[in-house]
Amino acid sequence: MAAVLDIDFVSDMDAEAVVKQDEFGLFSMEFLHKHGRQLLGTTVCWFVLDVVFYSLNLFMKDIFSGIGWFGDAAEMSPLEQTYKIARTQAIIVVGGSLPGYFLTVLFVDRIGRIKIQLMGFIMMTIFMIGLAAPYKLWSKPSMHAGFAIMYALILFFANFGPNSTTFILPTEIFPTRLRSTCNGISAAGGKCGAIIGVLWFQYSHASIRSSLLLLAGCNLVGVMFTLALPESKGMSLEDITGKMEEESEPSQESATVAEVEFIHSMEIL
């Protein structure tokens, strides 16, 4: 770029700083010492989030069917059943998921990534226990609306929480040269969580209530590992990774100018 633009793009001092920054690799002890805890935190948080998030979305039909939300499937045609399932999913998305994303966009730089992620995991745990503990009581027709509201709130705090911040934190808290790799490792952990969550619901013989309690436990694991992550709100990437160079001492010329500002003239009689 310097040759094409015909400018002094990178000074020798800056080049030496970049080389120094990249002295340690991903599998080095120095990386493990400096960033190993953060990589473990981002990976585990993304893992448990996807266990919960994909399970709640893909098996929403089974969870709602367990309380009789869709009525007797034997009395409905496949088209009618599909319509009711799609309508329920649309209501949950519009009432919970989308508002959560919008609020994250508005407040992620005001509240902070870590606080939003902690709040999301904690609130998801509370509402999920609220669904699982009295799961049989939600089968009453008068309780169906309350069940749907709480379910929508779970997805609201998933998106106004870890389902947004787990995408953000790995792109900010790691060294520049290794940032994409660490983000990829964290994302791969999330996809493993999605697979495990789907297989659990699909092939385990546990009840819906037990599965919801297990998902609530996953959220608590997310809370614990979120506490190991640094806050990156309002910080540049250099500040976050600790690579910001110390401010140079003011030059002699600037110091002289600063001193001149405090010289007072006196009228000589």
NORVENNOR-V450263 format. One line per field, one symbol per residue. ss: DSSP state (h for helix, s for strand, l for the rest). psi: psi as a letter, one per 30 degrees, with the letter a starting at -180 (. if undefined). burial: # if it has 9 or more other ideal C-beta (glycine too) atoms within 8 Angstrom, else .. Layout:
ss = ???
psi = ???
burial = ???
//
This chain:
ss = lhhhhllllllhhhhhhhhhhlllllllhhhhhhhhhhhhhhhhhhhhhhhhhhhhhhlhhhhhhlllllllhhhllhhhhhhhhhhhhhhhhhhhhhhhhhhhhhhhhhhlhhhhhhhhhhhhhhhhhhhhhlhhhhhlhhhhhhhhhhhhhhhhhhhllhhhhhhhhllllllhhhhhhhhhhhhhhhhhhhhhhhhhhhhllllhhhhhhhhhhhhhhhhhhhllllllllllhhhhhllllllllllhhhhhhhhhlllllllll
psi = eeeefhljekleeeeeeeeeegekaegleeeeeegeeeeeeeeeeeeeefeeeeeeefgeeeeeefggegajfffkleeeeeeeeeeeeeeeeefeeeeeeeeeeegefeeleeeeeeeeeeeeeeeeefeeeheefffkeffeeeeeeeeeeefefeehbffefffeeffegllefgeeeeeeeeeeeeeeeeeeeeeeeeflglleeeeeeeeeeeeeeeeefeffklkgkgkleeeefggkkkklkkleeeeeeeeefgkkkkkk.
burial = .#............#.##..#.........#...##.###################..##.#########.....#....#..##..##.###.#######.##..##...##############.######..#..#....##..####################.###.####..##..##.##########.###.##......#########.######.##.##..##......##.#...........#..#...........
//
